[in-house]
Amino acid sequence: MHEFYVGPYRQMFLSEKRSEDDLFMIVVLGEALGVPDPAAFYSAELMPAVWDDFHAWHRRIGIPDSPLDHIACC
């Protein structure tokens, strides 16, 4: 039954998950990207969780090189 209900919408679910992940990256890396963030103290604790996906994220959103000066992933 799961495949019957989820199967036709699998692509939409993946697209929405990718959008949520992009928003999460912006929230976590916002202060480093120059966006004022009142919760930067709390989101700084999440940075190690996003380092592994940072390269794929900035390539996916259309930035060819690392947008952060202190992180050279490319």
ABEGO torsion letter per residue (X at the ends): XAAAAAAAAAAAAAAAAAAAAAAAAAAAAAAAAGBBBAAAAAAAAAAAAAAAAAAAAAAAAGBABBABAABBAX
